Amino acid sequence: MGTKEILSAIKKLPVSDRMLIVEKTLKNIREAAIKKSMEEAAEALLEDYKSDKELTVFTSIDFESFYEAR
């Protein structure tokens, strides 16, 4: 199904369904953009984390229980 067919089908739906489609589509676009940006940032820092042990010094305690002092 092409873009024109999709838009034509959407026009036939009730307004509430059309709004739901718009909301879900925008949410999907935002999530994809955030994921892409996070992947790019992680990729950009990968070499730093591989070569600078100070950046990963606390990973040795990642699985220890953490209790917040109050």
C-alpha positions in Angstrom: 0.0 0.0 0.0 1.4 3.4 -1.0 1.3 6.7 0.6 -1.7 7.9 -1.4 -3.7 4.8 -0.5 -2.8 5.2 3.1 -3.9 8.8 3.2 -7.1 8.0 1.4 -7.9 5.2 3.9 -7.1 7.5 6.8 -9.5 10.2 5.5 -12.3 7.7 5.7 -11.8 7.0 9.4 -13.6 8.9 12.2 -11.7 11.9 13.6 -10.9 10.1 16.9 -9.2 7.3 14.9 -7.4 9.8 12.7 -6.1 11.6 15.8 -4.9 8.3 17.3 -3.0 7.5 14.1 -1.3 11.0 14.2 -0.4 10.6 17.9 1.0 7.1 17.4 3.0 8.2 14.3 4.5 11.2 16.1 5.4 9.1 19.1 7.1 6.5 16.8 9.1 9.2 15.0 10.2 10.8 18.3 11.3 7.4 19.7 13.2 6.6 16.5 15.0 10.0 16.6 15.9 9.6 20.2 17.2 6.0 19.6 19.3 7.2 16.6 20.8 10.0 18.6 21.6 7.8 21.5 23.2 5.2 19.2 25.3 7.9 17.6 26.4 9.3 21.0 27.3 5.8 22.2 29.3 5.1 19.0 31.1 8.5 19.3 32.2 7.6 22.9 33.0 3.9 22.4 36.7 4.4 21.9 36.9 6.7 25.0 35.3 3.9 27.1 37.6 1.3 25.6 40.8 3.2 26.3 40.1 5.3 29.4 39.7 2.9 32.4 38.6 5.9 34.6 35.4 6.1 32.7 34.5 2.5 33.6 36.0 2.2 37.1 32.6 1.9 38.8 31.2 -0.8 36.5 32.8 -3.4 38.8 30.1 -2.6 41.4 27.2 -2.4 39.0 25.4 -5.5 40.4 25.9 -4.7 44.1 22.9 -3.7 46.1 22.5 0.0 46.5 20.9 1.5 49.5 20.3 5.2 49.6 21.2 6.9 52.9 18.4 8.9 54.3 
